């Protein structure tokens, strides 16, 4: 997969929300004679190039969001929500 465009695969995974399996199938259809387009190869390629279907927050962004939520609902509101989800 060395000659596959990172931006092309990123578009498939992030924008079009394709699974690694679907990306593998699309690449195999587009390049039927090429080897190395398996599901495992696609996963490895995405890991190597930092391509994730989920948009992850950094620790700083997560901390800021947490502070904002606590400020809005208060610590008591968070406790009630926490208890409701685990009972």
Buried (B, 14 or more C-beta within 10 A) or exposed (E): BEEBEBEEBBEBBBEEEBEBEBBBBBBBEEBEEEEBBBBEBBBBBBEEBEBEEEEEEEEEEEEEEEEEEEEEEEEEEBEEEEEEEEE
